[in-house]
Amino acid sequence: MAFYNVCPKCGANLDPNERCDCEETAEKEKKARDQLLAMEKGTNQLTFNWSLGKAGL
């Protein structure tokens, strides 16, 4: 019989006493997206932020 816990937020199967990092990962991805995208003035259209020179990940 296997013992595991399920994360209530993302549904990941976790070992006993293991902590899920789904919220931290989601926050990192949001920061990367926010750096990669910029809102165009006037039209409010999303565009790539090419001034970074890389994907920002």
All heavy atoms as atom14 arrays in JSON, in Angstrom:
{
  "sequence": "MAFYNVCPKCGANLDPNERCDCEETAEKEKKARDQLLAMEKGTNQLTFNWSLGKAGL",
  "atom14_mask": [
    [1, 1, 1, 1, 1, 1, 1, 1, 0, 0, 0, 0, 0, 0],
    [1, 1, 1, 1, 1, 0, 0, 0, 0, 0, 0, 0, 0, 0],
    [1, 1, 1, 1, 1, 1, 1, 1, 1, 1, 1, 0, 0, 0],
    [1, 1, 1, 1, 1, 1, 1, 1, 1, 1, 1, 1, 0, 0],
    [1, 1, 1, 1, 1, 1, 1, 1, 0, 0, 0, 0, 0, 0],
    [1, 1, 1, 1, 1, 1, 1, 0, 0, 0, 0, 0, 0, 0],
    [1, 1, 1, 1, 1, 1, 0, 0, 0, 0, 0, 0, 0, 0],
    [1, 1, 1, 1, 1, 1, 1, 0, 0, 0, 0, 0, 0, 0],
    [1, 1, 1, 1, 1, 1, 1, 1, 1, 0, 0, 0, 0, 0],
    [1, 1, 1, 1, 1, 1, 0, 0, 0, 0, 0, 0, 0, 0],
    [1, 1, 1, 1, 0, 0, 0, 0, 0, 0, 0, 0, 0, 0],
    [1, 1, 1, 1, 1, 0, 0, 0, 0, 0, 0, 0, 0, 0],
    [1, 1, 1, 1, 1, 1, 1, 1, 0, 0, 0, 0, 0, 0],
    [1, 1, 1, 1, 1, 1, 1, 1, 0, 0, 0, 0, 0, 0],
    [1, 1, 1, 1, 1, 1, 1, 1, 0, 0, 0, 0, 0, 0],
    [1, 1, 1, 1, 1, 1, 1, 0, 0, 0, 0, 0, 0, 0],
    [1, 1, 1, 1, 1, 1, 1, 1, 0, 0, 0, 0, 0, 0],
    [1, 1, 1, 1, 1, 1, 1, 1, 1, 0, 0, 0, 0, 0],
    [1, 1, 1, 1, 1, 1, 1, 1, 1, 1, 1, 0, 0, 0],
    [1, 1, 1, 1, 1, 1, 0, 0, 0, 0, 0, 0, 0, 0],
    [1, 1, 1, 1, 1, 1, 1, 1, 0, 0, 0, 0, 0, 0],
    [1, 1, 1, 1, 1, 1, 0, 0, 0, 0, 0, 0, 0, 0],
    [1, 1, 1, 1, 1, 1, 1, 1, 1, 0, 0, 0, 0, 0],
    [1, 1, 1, 1, 1, 1, 1, 1, 1, 0, 0, 0, 0, 0],
    [1, 1, 1, 1, 1, 1, 1, 0, 0, 0, 0, 0, 0, 0],
    [1, 1, 1, 1, 1, 0, 0, 0, 0, 0, 0, 0, 0, 0],
    [1, 1, 1, 1, 1, 1, 1, 1, 1, 0, 0, 0, 0, 0],
    [1, 1, 1, 1, 1, 1, 1, 1, 1, 0, 0, 0, 0, 0],
    [1, 1, 1, 1, 1, 1, 1, 1, 1, 0, 0, 0, 0, 0],
    [1, 1, 1, 1, 1, 1, 1, 1, 1, 0, 0, 0, 0, 0],
    [1, 1, 1, 1, 1, 1, 1, 1, 1, 0, 0, 0, 0, 0],
    [1, 1, 1, 1, 1, 0, 0, 0, 0, 0, 0, 0, 0, 0],
    [1, 1, 1, 1, 1, 1, 1, 1, 1, 1, 1, 0, 0, 0],
    [1, 1, 1, 1, 1, 1, 1, 1, 0, 0, 0, 0, 0, 0],
    [1, 1, 1, 1, 1, 1, 1, 1, 1, 0, 0, 0, 0, 0],
    [1, 1, 1, 1, 1, 1, 1, 1, 0, 0, 0, 0, 0, 0],
    [1, 1, 1, 1, 1, 1, 1, 1, 0, 0, 0, 0, 0, 0],
    [1, 1, 1, 1, 1, 0, 0, 0, 0, 0, 0, 0, 0, 0],
    [1, 1, 1, 1, 1, 1, 1, 1, 0, 0, 0, 0, 0, 0],
    [1, 1, 1, 1, 1, 1, 1, 1, 1, 0, 0, 0, 0, 0],
    [1, 1, 1, 1, 1, 1, 1, 1, 1, 0, 0, 0, 0, 0],
    [1, 1, 1, 1, 0, 0, 0, 0, 0, 0, 0, 0, 0, 0],
    [1, 1, 1, 1, 1, 1, 1, 0, 0, 0, 0, 0, 0, 0],
    [1, 1, 1, 1, 1, 1, 1, 1, 0, 0, 0, 0, 0, 0],
    [1, 1, 1, 1, 1, 1, 1, 1, 1, 0, 0, 0, 0, 0],
    [1, 1, 1, 1, 1, 1, 1, 1, 0, 0, 0, 0, 0, 0],
    [1, 1, 1, 1, 1, 1, 1, 0, 0, 0, 0, 0, 0, 0],
    [1, 1, 1, 1, 1, 1, 1, 1, 1, 1, 1, 0, 0, 0],
    [1, 1, 1, 1, 1, 1, 1, 1, 0, 0, 0, 0, 0, 0],
    [1, 1, 1, 1, 1, 1, 1, 1, 1, 1, 1, 1, 1, 1],
    [1, 1, 1, 1, 1, 1, 0, 0, 0, 0, 0, 0, 0, 0],
    [1, 1, 1, 1, 1, 1, 1, 1, 0, 0, 0, 0, 0, 0],
    [1, 1, 1, 1, 0, 0, 0, 0, 0, 0, 0, 0, 0, 0],
    [1, 1, 1, 1, 1, 1, 1, 1, 1, 0, 0, 0, 0, 0],
    [1, 1, 1, 1, 1, 0, 0, 0, 0, 0, 0, 0, 0, 0],
    [1, 1, 1, 1, 0, 0, 0, 0, 0, 0, 0, 0, 0, 0],
    [1, 1, 1, 1, 1, 1, 1, 1, 0, 0, 0, 0, 0, 0]
  ],
  "atom14_positions": [
    [[0.85, -1.18, 0.0], [0.0, 0.0, 0.0], [0.89, 1.24, 0.0], [1.82, 1.35, 0.78], [-0.9, -0.04, 1.24], [-1.74, 1.2, 1.37], [-2.68, 1.22, 2.88], [-4.26, 0.8, 2.25], [0.0, 0.0, 0.0], [0.0, 0.0, 0.0], [0.0, 0.0, 0.0], [0.0, 0.0, 0.0], [0.0, 0.0, 0.0], [0.0, 0.0, 0.0]],
    [[0.61, 2.16, -0.89], [1.41, 3.38, -0.99], [0.77, 4.49, -0.15], [-0.44, 4.62, -0.09], [1.49, 3.83, -2.43], [0.0, 0.0, 0.0], [0.0, 0.0, 0.0], [0.0, 0.0, 0.0], [0.0, 0.0, 0.0], [0.0, 0.0, 0.0], [0.0, 0.0, 0.0], [0.0, 0.0, 0.0], [0.0, 0.0, 0.0], [0.0, 0.0, 0.0]],
    [[1.63, 5.24, 0.5], [1.17, 6.38, 1.28], [1.62, 7.65, 0.59], [2.8, 7.8, 0.28], [1.75, 6.34, 2.7], [1.24, 5.18, 3.5], [2.0, 4.04, 3.65], [0.0, 5.24, 4.1], [1.53, 2.98, 4.38], [-0.49, 4.18, 4.84], [0.29, 3.03, 4.98], [0.0, 0.0, 0.0], [0.0, 0.0, 0.0], [0.0, 0.0, 0.0]],
    [[0.69, 8.53, 0.32], [1.02, 9.81, -0.31], [-0.07, 10.82, 0.03], [-1.16, 10.46, 0.46], [1.18, 9.67, -1.82], [-0.07, 9.24, -2.56], [-0.94, 10.19, -3.07], [-0.38, 7.9, -2.72], [-2.08, 9.82, -3.75], [-1.52, 7.51, -3.39], [-2.37, 8.47, -3.91], [-3.51, 8.1, -4.54], [0.0, 0.0, 0.0], [0.0, 0.0, 0.0]],
    [[0.24, 12.07, -0.17], [-0.72, 13.16, 0.01], [-0.95, 13.79, -1.35], [-0.11, 13.72, -2.24], [-0.16, 14.2, 0.98], [0.07, 13.63, 2.35], [-0.77, 12.9, 2.84], [1.19, 13.95, 2.96], [0.0, 0.0, 0.0], [0.0, 0.0, 0.0], [0.0, 0.0, 0.0], [0.0, 0.0, 0.0], [0.0, 0.0, 0.0], [0.0, 0.0, 0.0]],
    [[-2.07, 14.45, -1.49], [-2.41, 15.14, -2.73], [-2.51, 16.63, -2.44], [-3.16, 17.05, -1.48], [-3.76, 14.63, -3.3], [-4.14, 15.38, -4.55], [-3.67, 13.14, -3.58], [0.0, 0.0, 0.0], [0.0, 0.0, 0.0], [0.0, 0.0, 0.0], [0.0, 0.0, 0.0], [0.0, 0.0, 0.0], [0.0, 0.0, 0.0], [0.0, 0.0, 0.0]],
    [[-1.83, 17.44, -3.26], [-1.9, 18.9, -3.1], [-3.32, 19.35, -3.45], [-3.81, 19.05, -4.54], [-0.89, 19.58, -4.01], [-0.99, 21.39, -3.96], [0.0, 0.0, 0.0], [0.0, 0.0, 0.0], [0.0, 0.0, 0.0], [0.0, 0.0, 0.0], [0.0, 0.0, 0.0], [0.0, 0.0, 0.0], [0.0, 0.0, 0.0], [0.0, 0.0, 0.0]],
    [[-3.98, 20.1, -2.57], [-5.35, 20.53, -2.85], [-5.42, 21.6, -3.95], [-6.49, 21.81, -4.53], [-5.83, 21.09, -1.51], [-4.6, 21.46, -0.78], [-3.53, 20.51, -1.24], [0.0, 0.0, 0.0], [0.0, 0.0, 0.0], [0.0, 0.0, 0.0], [0.0, 0.0, 0.0], [0.0, 0.0, 0.0], [0.0, 0.0, 0.0], [0.0, 0.0, 0.0]],
    [[-4.31, 22.25, -4.25], [-4.33, 23.33, -5.25], [-4.05, 22.83, -6.66], [-4.68, 23.25, -7.61], [-3.32, 24.39, -4.85], [-3.74, 25.08, -3.58], [-2.82, 26.17, -3.18], [-3.4, 26.84, -1.98], [-2.54, 26.86, -0.86], [0.0, 0.0, 0.0], [0.0, 0.0, 0.0], [0.0, 0.0, 0.0], [0.0, 0.0, 0.0], [0.0, 0.0, 0.0]],
    [[-3.06, 21.92, -6.81], [-2.69, 21.48, -8.16], [-2.92, 20.0, -8.4], [-2.85, 19.54, -9.53], [-1.23, 21.83, -8.44], [-0.04, 20.85, -7.52], [0.0, 0.0, 0.0], [0.0, 0.0, 0.0], [0.0, 0.0, 0.0], [0.0, 0.0, 0.0], [0.0, 0.0, 0.0], [0.0, 0.0, 0.0], [0.0, 0.0, 0.0], [0.0, 0.0, 0.0]],
    [[-3.19, 19.23, -7.34], [-3.46, 17.81, -7.5], [-2.23, 16.93, -7.6], [-2.34, 15.75, -7.92], [0.0, 0.0, 0.0], [0.0, 0.0, 0.0], [0.0, 0.0, 0.0], [0.0, 0.0, 0.0], [0.0, 0.0, 0.0], [0.0, 0.0, 0.0], [0.0, 0.0, 0.0], [0.0, 0.0, 0.0], [0.0, 0.0, 0.0], [0.0, 0.0, 0.0]],
    [[-1.05, 17.47, -7.31], [0.18, 16.69, -7.38], [0.21, 15.65, -6.26], [-0.27, 15.88, -5.16], [1.4, 17.6, -7.26], [0.0, 0.0, 0.0], [0.0, 0.0, 0.0], [0.0, 0.0, 0.0], [0.0, 0.0, 0.0], [0.0, 0.0, 0.0], [0.0, 0.0, 0.0], [0.0, 0.0, 0.0], [0.0, 0.0, 0.0], [0.0, 0.0, 0.0]],
    [[0.75, 14.47, -6.58], [0.95, 13.43, -5.57], [2.25, 13.69, -4.84], [3.31, 13.77, -5.46], [0.96, 12.05, -6.22], [-0.38, 11.71, -6.82], [-1.41, 12.11, -6.3], [-0.36, 10.97, -7.91], [0.0, 0.0, 0.0], [0.0, 0.0, 0.0], [0.0, 0.0, 0.0], [0.0, 0.0, 0.0], [0.0, 0.0, 0.0], [0.0, 0.0, 0.0]],
    [[2.19, 13.82, -3.53], [3.35, 14.17, -2.72], [3.69, 13.06, -1.75], [2.82, 12.38, -1.22], [3.06, 15.45, -1.93], [2.59, 16.66, -2.73], [2.09, 17.73, -1.79], [3.71, 17.18, -3.59], [0.0, 0.0, 0.0], [0.0, 0.0, 0.0], [0.0, 0.0, 0.0], [0.0, 0.0, 0.0], [0.0, 0.0, 0.0], [0.0, 0.0, 0.0]],
    [[4.99, 12.87, -1.52], [5.44, 11.93, -0.5], [5.04, 12.47, 0.87], [4.81, 13.66, 1.03], [6.96, 11.77, -0.56], [7.42, 11.07, -1.83], [6.65, 10.23, -2.34], [8.54, 11.37, -2.29], [0.0, 0.0, 0.0], [0.0, 0.0, 0.0], [0.0, 0.0, 0.0], [0.0, 0.0, 0.0], [0.0, 0.0, 0.0], [0.0, 0.0, 0.0]],
    [[5.01, 11.59, 1.88], [4.72, 12.09, 3.23], [5.71, 13.18, 3.64], [6.91, 13.07, 3.38], [4.89, 10.84, 4.1], [4.61, 9.71, 3.18], [5.15, 10.15, 1.84], [0.0, 0.0, 0.0], [0.0, 0.0, 0.0], [0.0, 0.0, 0.0], [0.0, 0.0, 0.0], [0.0, 0.0, 0.0], [0.0, 0.0, 0.0], [0.0, 0.0, 0.0]],
    [[5.22, 14.24, 4.21], [5.99, 15.41, 4.66], [6.61, 16.21, 3.51], [7.4, 17.12, 3.77], [7.09, 15.01, 5.65], [6.5, 14.43, 6.91], [5.45, 14.87, 7.37], [7.14, 13.43, 7.46], [0.0, 0.0, 0.0], [0.0, 0.0, 0.0], [0.0, 0.0, 0.0], [0.0, 0.0, 0.0], [0.0, 0.0, 0.0], [0.0, 0.0, 0.0]],
    [[6.31, 15.9, 2.27], [6.8, 16.7, 1.14], [5.89, 17.9, 0.97], [4.67, 17.81, 1.1], [6.81, 15.87, -0.15], [7.37, 16.62, -1.33], [7.34, 15.79, -2.61], [6.76, 14.69, -2.61], [7.91, 16.26, -3.6], [0.0, 0.0, 0.0], [0.0, 0.0, 0.0], [0.0, 0.0, 0.0], [0.0, 0.0, 0.0], [0.0, 0.0, 0.0]],
    [[6.49, 19.05, 0.67], [5.74, 20.28, 0.49], [5.64, 20.59, -1.0], [6.64, 20.51, -1.73], [6.48, 21.41, 1.2], [5.61, 22.58, 1.55], [6.41, 23.63, 2.31], [6.16, 24.87, 1.61], [7.06, 25.58, 0.96], [8.3, 25.25, 0.96], [6.73, 26.65, 0.32], [0.0, 0.0, 0.0], [0.0, 0.0, 0.0], [0.0, 0.0, 0.0]],
    [[4.47, 20.95, -1.47], [4.28, 21.27, -2.89], [4.76, 22.69, -3.16], [4.53, 23.6, -2.38], [2.8, 21.14, -3.26], [2.51, 21.3, -5.02], [0.0, 0.0, 0.0], [0.0, 0.0, 0.0], [0.0, 0.0, 0.0], [0.0, 0.0, 0.0], [0.0, 0.0, 0.0], [0.0, 0.0, 0.0], [0.0, 0.0, 0.0], [0.0, 0.0, 0.0]],
    [[5.42, 22.87, -4.31], [5.93, 24.19, -4.67], [5.14, 24.8, -5.82], [5.63, 25.68, -6.53], [7.41, 24.12, -5.01], [7.7, 23.27, -6.23], [6.78, 22.56, -6.69], [8.83, 23.32, -6.72], [0.0, 0.0, 0.0], [0.0, 0.0, 0.0], [0.0, 0.0, 0.0], [0.0, 0.0, 0.0], [0.0, 0.0, 0.0], [0.0, 0.0, 0.0]],
    [[3.88, 24.38, -6.0], [3.09, 24.86, -7.13], [2.85, 26.38, -7.08], [2.88, 27.05, -8.11], [1.76, 24.11, -7.23], [0.65, 24.31, -5.83], [0.0, 0.0, 0.0], [0.0, 0.0, 0.0], [0.0, 0.0, 0.0], [0.0, 0.0, 0.0], [0.0, 0.0, 0.0], [0.0, 0.0, 0.0], [0.0, 0.0, 0.0], [0.0, 0.0, 0.0]],
    [[2.64, 26.94, -5.89], [2.41, 28.39, -5.79], [3.68, 29.17, -6.12], [3.63, 30.19, -6.79], [1.91, 28.74, -4.41], [0.51, 28.25, -4.14], [0.02, 28.6, -2.75], [0.86, 28.81, -1.85], [-1.2, 28.66, -2.58], [0.0, 0.0, 0.0], [0.0, 0.0, 0.0], [0.0, 0.0, 0.0], [0.0, 0.0, 0.0], [0.0, 0.0, 0.0]],
    [[4.84, 28.69, -5.64], [6.11, 29.37, -5.93], [6.42, 29.31, -7.42], [6.88, 30.28, -8.01], [7.23, 28.74, -5.11], [7.06, 28.93, -3.62], [7.92, 27.99, -2.81], [8.75, 27.27, -3.4], [7.76, 27.98, -1.58], [0.0, 0.0, 0.0], [0.0, 0.0, 0.0], [0.0, 0.0, 0.0], [0.0, 0.0, 0.0], [0.0, 0.0, 0.0]],
    [[6.18, 28.15, -8.03], [6.43, 27.98, -9.46], [5.51, 28.89, -10.27], [5.95, 29.52, -11.23], [6.23, 26.52, -9.86], [7.08, 25.69, -9.07], [6.53, 26.3, -11.33], [0.0, 0.0, 0.0], [0.0, 0.0, 0.0], [0.0, 0.0, 0.0], [0.0, 0.0, 0.0], [0.0, 0.0, 0.0], [0.0, 0.0, 0.0], [0.0, 0.0, 0.0]],
    [[4.27, 28.97, -9.88], [3.31, 29.84, -10.58], [3.74, 31.3, -10.48], [3.64, 32.05, -11.46], [1.91, 29.65, -10.02], [0.0, 0.0, 0.0], [0.0, 0.0, 0.0], [0.0, 0.0, 0.0], [0.0, 0.0, 0.0], [0.0, 0.0, 0.0], [0.0, 0.0, 0.0], [0.0, 0.0, 0.0], [0.0, 0.0, 0.0], [0.0, 0.0, 0.0]],
    [[4.24, 31.71, -9.33], [4.7, 33.1, -9.14], [5.92, 33.39, -10.02], [6.01, 34.45, -10.63], [5.01, 33.35, -7.67], [5.41, 34.77, -7.36], [4.3, 35.78, -7.62], [3.12, 35.43, -7.5], [4.63, 36.93, -7.96], [0.0, 0.0, 0.0], [0.0, 0.0, 0.0], [0.0, 0.0, 0.0], [0.0, 0.0, 0.0], [0.0, 0.0, 0.0]],
    [[6.86, 32.44, -10.1], [8.04, 32.62, -10.96], [7.64, 32.77, -12.42], [8.16, 33.61, -13.14], [8.98, 31.42, -10.84], [9.87, 31.43, -9.66], [10.78, 30.2, -9.74], [11.76, 30.14, -8.63], [12.57, 28.92, -8.7], [0.0, 0.0, 0.0], [0.0, 0.0, 0.0], [0.0, 0.0, 0.0], [0.0, 0.0, 0.0], [0.0, 0.0, 0.0]],
    [[6.7, 31.91, -12.86], [6.24, 31.97, -14.25], [5.53, 33.29, -14.54], [5.69, 33.86, -15.62], [5.33, 30.79, -14.55], [6.07, 29.47, -14.59], [5.15, 28.28, -14.73], [3.9, 28.45, -14.73], [5.68, 27.16, -14.81], [0.0, 0.0, 0.0], [0.0, 0.0, 0.0], [0.0, 0.0, 0.0], [0.0, 0.0, 0.0], [0.0, 0.0, 0.0]],
    [[4.76, 33.78, -13.58], [4.06, 35.06, -13.77], [5.05, 36.2, -13.91], [4.91, 37.07, -14.76], [3.1, 35.32, -12.61], [2.3, 36.6, -12.78], [1.42, 36.85, -11.59], [0.6, 38.11, -11.68], [1.18, 39.25, -12.28], [0.0, 0.0, 0.0], [0.0, 0.0, 0.0], [0.0, 0.0, 0.0], [0.0, 0.0, 0.0], [0.0, 0.0, 0.0]],
    [[6.1, 36.21, -13.07], [7.13, 37.26, -13.17], [7.83, 37.22, -14.52], [8.08, 38.25, -15.13], [8.15, 37.1, -12.04], [7.67, 37.59, -10.71], [8.75, 37.47, -9.66], [8.28, 37.92, -8.3], [9.32, 37.8, -7.29], [0.0, 0.0, 0.0], [0.0, 0.0, 0.0], [0.0, 0.0, 0.0], [0.0, 0.0, 0.0], [0.0, 0.0, 0.0]],
    [[8.15, 36.02, -14.99], [8.81, 35.87, -16.3], [7.91, 36.38, -17.41], [8.36, 37.07, -18.32], [9.2, 34.42, -16.54], [0.0, 0.0, 0.0], [0.0, 0.0, 0.0], [0.0, 0.0, 0.0], [0.0, 0.0, 0.0], [0.0, 0.0, 0.0], [0.0, 0.0, 0.0], [0.0, 0.0, 0.0], [0.0, 0.0, 0.0], [0.0, 0.0, 0.0]],
    [[6.61, 36.04, -17.35], [5.67, 36.52, -18.37], [5.55, 38.04, -18.34], [5.5, 38.69, -19.38], [4.29, 35.91, -18.12], [3.94, 34.76, -18.97], [2.48, 34.38, -18.89], [1.86, 34.47, -17.59], [1.85, 33.51, -16.68], [2.43, 32.38, -16.92], [1.26, 33.7, -15.52], [0.0, 0.0, 0.0], [0.0, 0.0, 0.0], [0.0, 0.0, 0.0]],
    [[5.48, 38.6, -17.12], [5.35, 40.05, -16.99], [6.57, 40.78, -17.56], [6.44, 41.87, -18.11], [5.13, 40.46, -15.54], [3.76, 40.05, -15.02], [2.89, 39.72, -15.85], [3.57, 40.08, -13.8], [0.0, 0.0, 0.0], [0.0, 0.0, 0.0], [0.0, 0.0, 0.0], [0.0, 0.0, 0.0], [0.0, 0.0, 0.0], [0.0, 0.0, 0.0]],
    [[7.75, 40.18, -17.42], [8.96, 40.8, -17.97], [9.01, 40.65, -19.48], [9.51, 41.52, -20.18], [10.2, 40.17, -17.37], [10.42, 40.53, -15.93], [11.64, 39.84, -15.35], [12.23, 38.97, -15.98], [12.01, 40.23, -14.15], [0.0, 0.0, 0.0], [0.0, 0.0, 0.0], [0.0, 0.0, 0.0], [0.0, 0.0, 0.0], [0.0, 0.0, 0.0]],
    [[8.5, 39.55, -20.0], [8.57, 39.26, -21.43], [7.58, 40.09, -22.23], [7.86, 40.46, -23.36], [8.33, 37.78, -21.66], [8.42, 37.27, -23.09], [9.83, 37.5, -23.63], [8.06, 35.8, -23.14], [0.0, 0.0, 0.0], [0.0, 0.0, 0.0], [0.0, 0.0, 0.0], [0.0, 0.0, 0.0], [0.0, 0.0, 0.0], [0.0, 0.0, 0.0]],
    [[6.43, 40.38, -21.64], [5.38, 41.1, -22.36], [5.29, 42.55, -21.91], [5.51, 42.87, -20.75], [4.03, 40.43, -22.14], [3.91, 38.99, -22.64], [2.58, 38.4, -22.22], [4.09, 38.91, -24.13], [0.0, 0.0, 0.0], [0.0, 0.0, 0.0], [0.0, 0.0, 0.0], [0.0, 0.0, 0.0], [0.0, 0.0, 0.0], [0.0, 0.0, 0.0]],
    [[4.96, 43.42, -22.84], [4.76, 44.84, -22.54], [3.44, 45.27, -23.18], [3.03, 44.73, -24.21], [5.9, 45.68, -23.09], [0.0, 0.0, 0.0], [0.0, 0.0, 0.0], [0.0, 0.0, 0.0], [0.0, 0.0, 0.0], [0.0, 0.0, 0.0], [0.0, 0.0, 0.0], [0.0, 0.0, 0.0], [0.0, 0.0, 0.0], [0.0, 0.0, 0.0]],
    [[2.77, 46.25, -22.58], [1.53, 46.74, -23.14], [1.82, 47.99, -23.97], [2.47, 48.92, -23.51], [0.53, 47.06, -22.04], [-0.84, 47.32, -22.6], [-2.17, 47.2, -21.42], [-1.99, 45.59, -20.76], [0.0, 0.0, 0.0], [0.0, 0.0, 0.0], [0.0, 0.0, 0.0], [0.0, 0.0, 0.0], [0.0, 0.0, 0.0], [0.0, 0.0, 0.0]],
    [[1.35, 47.97, -25.21], [1.56, 49.07, -26.13], [0.7, 50.26, -25.72], [-0.48, 50.11, -25.42], [1.17, 48.61, -27.54], [2.0, 49.19, -28.63], [1.65, 48.54, -29.95], [0.6, 48.92, -30.53], [2.4, 47.67, -30.38], [0.0, 0.0, 0.0], [0.0, 0.0, 0.0], [0.0, 0.0, 0.0], [0.0, 0.0, 0.0], [0.0, 0.0, 0.0]],
    [[1.31, 51.43, -25.7], [0.56, 52.63, -25.32], [-0.45, 52.99, -26.41], [-0.18, 52.86, -27.59], [1.52, 53.79, -25.11], [2.4, 53.6, -23.91], [3.38, 54.72, -23.73], [4.25, 54.41, -22.53], [5.53, 55.04, -22.57], [0.0, 0.0, 0.0], [0.0, 0.0, 0.0], [0.0, 0.0, 0.0], [0.0, 0.0, 0.0], [0.0, 0.0, 0.0]],
    [[-1.59, 53.4, -26.0], [-2.62, 53.81, -26.94], [-3.57, 52.68, -27.32], [-4.78, 52.83, -27.25], [0.0, 0.0, 0.0], [0.0, 0.0, 0.0], [0.0, 0.0, 0.0], [0.0, 0.0, 0.0], [0.0, 0.0, 0.0], [0.0, 0.0, 0.0], [0.0, 0.0, 0.0], [0.0, 0.0, 0.0], [0.0, 0.0, 0.0], [0.0, 0.0, 0.0]],
    [[-3.01, 51.52, -27.71], [-3.86, 50.41, -28.14], [-4.05, 49.36, -27.06], [-4.94, 48.52, -27.16], [-3.25, 49.7, -29.36], [-2.0, 49.13, -28.99], [-3.09, 50.65, -30.53], [0.0, 0.0, 0.0], [0.0, 0.0, 0.0], [0.0, 0.0, 0.0], [0.0, 0.0, 0.0], [0.0, 0.0, 0.0], [0.0, 0.0, 0.0], [0.0, 0.0, 0.0]],
    [[-3.21, 49.39, -26.02], [-3.24, 48.41, -24.94], [-3.06, 46.97, -25.44], [-3.52, 46.03, -24.84], [-4.51, 48.51, -24.11], [-4.56, 49.79, -23.33], [-3.53, 50.39, -23.03], [-5.75, 50.23, -23.0], [0.0, 0.0, 0.0], [0.0, 0.0, 0.0], [0.0, 0.0, 0.0], [0.0, 0.0, 0.0], [0.0, 0.0, 0.0], [0.0, 0.0, 0.0]],
    [[-2.39, 46.83, -26.59], [-2.11, 45.51, -27.13], [-0.83, 44.96, -26.5], [0.13, 45.7, -26.28], [-1.93, 45.6, -28.64], [-1.69, 44.27, -29.31], [-1.66, 44.41, -30.82], [-1.95, 45.47, -31.36], [-1.3, 43.35, -31.48], [0.0, 0.0, 0.0], [0.0, 0.0, 0.0], [0.0, 0.0, 0.0], [0.0, 0.0, 0.0], [0.0, 0.0, 0.0]],
    [[-0.82, 43.67, -26.2], [0.37, 43.05, -25.64], [1.4, 42.82, -26.74], [1.08, 42.33, -27.81], [0.03, 41.71, -24.98], [-0.74, 41.79, -23.68], [-1.09, 40.39, -23.18], [0.05, 42.52, -22.62], [0.0, 0.0, 0.0], [0.0, 0.0, 0.0], [0.0, 0.0, 0.0], [0.0, 0.0, 0.0], [0.0, 0.0, 0.0], [0.0, 0.0, 0.0]],
    [[2.63, 43.19, -26.46], [3.73, 42.98, -27.4], [4.91, 42.39, -26.64], [4.98, 42.45, -25.42], [4.17, 44.31, -28.05], [4.58, 45.2, -27.02], [3.05, 44.94, -28.85], [0.0, 0.0, 0.0], [0.0, 0.0, 0.0], [0.0, 0.0, 0.0], [0.0, 0.0, 0.0], [0.0, 0.0, 0.0], [0.0, 0.0, 0.0], [0.0, 0.0, 0.0]],
    [[5.85, 41.81, -27.38], [7.05, 41.29, -26.75], [7.97, 42.43, -26.35], [8.11, 43.4, -27.08], [7.8, 40.35, -27.7], [7.14, 39.02, -27.84], [6.5, 38.67, -29.02], [7.14, 38.1, -26.81], [5.89, 37.45, -29.16], [6.53, 36.87, -26.94], [5.9, 36.55, -28.12], [0.0, 0.0, 0.0], [0.0, 0.0, 0.0], [0.0, 0.0, 0.0]],
    [[8.59, 42.3, -25.21], [9.53, 43.29, -24.71], [10.93, 42.89, -25.22], [11.65, 42.15, -24.58], [9.48, 43.33, -23.18], [10.34, 44.43, -22.62], [10.91, 45.22, -23.34], [10.42, 44.49, -21.31], [0.0, 0.0, 0.0], [0.0, 0.0, 0.0], [0.0, 0.0, 0.0], [0.0, 0.0, 0.0], [0.0, 0.0, 0.0], [0.0, 0.0, 0.0]],
    [[11.31, 43.36, -26.39], [12.58, 42.97, -27.02], [13.78, 43.64, -26.36], [14.91, 43.24, -26.6], [12.57, 43.3, -28.5], [11.52, 42.55, -29.25], [10.42, 43.07, -29.86], [11.43, 41.13, -29.46], [9.66, 42.07, -30.43], [10.25, 40.88, -30.2], [12.21, 40.05, -29.08], [9.87, 39.6, -30.58], [11.83, 38.78, -29.46], [10.67, 38.56, -30.19]],
    [[13.57, 44.61, -25.5], [14.69, 45.3, -24.86], [15.46, 44.4, -23.9], [16.58, 44.7, -23.54], [14.2, 46.55, -24.14], [13.34, 46.19, -23.07], [0.0, 0.0, 0.0], [0.0, 0.0, 0.0], [0.0, 0.0, 0.0], [0.0, 0.0, 0.0], [0.0, 0.0, 0.0], [0.0, 0.0, 0.0], [0.0, 0.0, 0.0], [0.0, 0.0, 0.0]],
    [[14.86, 43.29, -23.48], [15.55, 42.37, -22.57], [16.68, 41.63, -23.28], [17.69, 41.32, -22.66], [14.57, 41.33, -22.0], [13.56, 41.84, -20.99], [12.61, 40.72, -20.62], [14.26, 42.36, -19.77], [0.0, 0.0, 0.0], [0.0, 0.0, 0.0], [0.0, 0.0, 0.0], [0.0, 0.0, 0.0], [0.0, 0.0, 0.0], [0.0, 0.0, 0.0]],
    [[16.53, 41.34, -24.56], [17.55, 40.62, -25.3], [17.51, 39.12, -25.08], [18.26, 38.38, -25.67], [0.0, 0.0, 0.0], [0.0, 0.0, 0.0], [0.0, 0.0, 0.0], [0.0, 0.0, 0.0], [0.0, 0.0, 0.0], [0.0, 0.0, 0.0], [0.0, 0.0, 0.0], [0.0, 0.0, 0.0], [0.0, 0.0, 0.0], [0.0, 0.0, 0.0]],
    [[16.64, 38.65, -24.19], [16.45, 37.23, -23.96], [15.03, 37.01, -23.49], [14.29, 37.95, -23.28], [17.45, 36.69, -22.94], [17.34, 37.33, -21.57], [18.33, 36.73, -20.63], [18.13, 37.36, -19.25], [18.98, 36.75, -18.26], [0.0, 0.0, 0.0], [0.0, 0.0, 0.0], [0.0, 0.0, 0.0], [0.0, 0.0, 0.0], [0.0, 0.0, 0.0]],
    [[14.67, 35.77, -23.28], [13.29, 35.46, -22.94], [12.94, 35.84, -21.51], [11.78, 35.85, -21.15], [13.04, 33.97, -23.15], [0.0, 0.0, 0.0], [0.0, 0.0, 0.0], [0.0, 0.0, 0.0], [0.0, 0.0, 0.0], [0.0, 0.0, 0.0], [0.0, 0.0, 0.0], [0.0, 0.0, 0.0], [0.0, 0.0, 0.0], [0.0, 0.0, 0.0]],
    [[13.89, 36.18, -20.68], [13.61, 36.57, -19.32], [13.32, 35.4, -18.4], [12.87, 35.58, -17.29], [0.0, 0.0, 0.0], [0.0, 0.0, 0.0], [0.0, 0.0, 0.0], [0.0, 0.0, 0.0], [0.0, 0.0, 0.0], [0.0, 0.0, 0.0], [0.0, 0.0, 0.0], [0.0, 0.0, 0.0], [0.0, 0.0, 0.0], [0.0, 0.0, 0.0]],
    [[13.59, 34.2, -18.86], [13.32, 33.02, -18.04], [14.53, 32.58, -17.3], [15.62, 32.73, -17.61], [12.8, 31.87, -18.91], [11.5, 32.19, -19.66], [11.17, 31.06, -20.61], [10.36, 32.4, -18.7], [0.0, 0.0, 0.0], [0.0, 0.0, 0.0], [0.0, 0.0, 0.0], [0.0, 0.0, 0.0], [0.0, 0.0, 0.0], [0.0, 0.0, 0.0]]
  ]
}
